[in-house]
Amino acid sequence: GAVVSQHPSRVICKSGTSVKIECRSLDFQATTMFWYRQFPKQSLMLMATSNEGSKATYEQGVEKDKFLINHASLTLSTLTVTSAHPEDSSFYICSAPTRRTYEQYFGPGTRLTVT
Amino acid sequence: GIQVEQSPPDLILQEGANSTLRCNFSDSVNNLQWFHQNPWGQLINLFYIPSGTKQNGRLSATTVATERYSLLYISSSQTTDSGVYFCAVKRGGSNYKLTFGKGTLLTVNP
């Protein structure tokens, strides 16, 4: 199957700082990638759709100025959590669909802790 | 939007037992995937099954698209099968978005 990587796997930062998370499709090209957030013992919540070469599309209730998304190439999307606060602490996961079948593959996730 | 319901929410088994997990969805779909989220949070693709039946080792899945449900069968369960199983669906159209169910937490005891 296709491989999606994320970096870093875990990050701890102080309140008010910004954190960048990278999502890469390693063996396929992805014009679209997705960013999810998951709280403990809950399902995945879609935050935004990252589109290569154009602006991201955010789900209702997600602050686009806080969660900046850039999809600069066919294999890389980044999520920047700006001015992070403790309530932003969560598990962030990215995914990318293969163009042939639409089957989605997920990265291993990034656990963000804001102190 | 489309609704996805998974049952049961929790399931506890003894090693070696069989189980069936169910996923109901409220509208027609052209993509349905089953995932296993391991204890480290990684979602593992189990099946891409918008319709029909597939088998992979001890796991198999069946989707009856006309009746809007899918079943995941786990036979001879092992402790390593523990974790959360998610069903996710995509409606027709060019949008790739998946809608997830709330998951089934499976615990397999030795």
Interface residues (C-beta under 8 A of the other chain):
Chain A: G1 T32 F34 Q38 Q42 S43 L44 L46 T49 F91 I93 S95 P97 T101 Y102 E103 Q104 Y105 F106 P108 G109 R111
Chain B: N30 N31 Q33 F35 W40 G41 Q42 L43 N45 Y48 F86 A88 K90 Y96 K97 L98 F100 G101 K102 G103
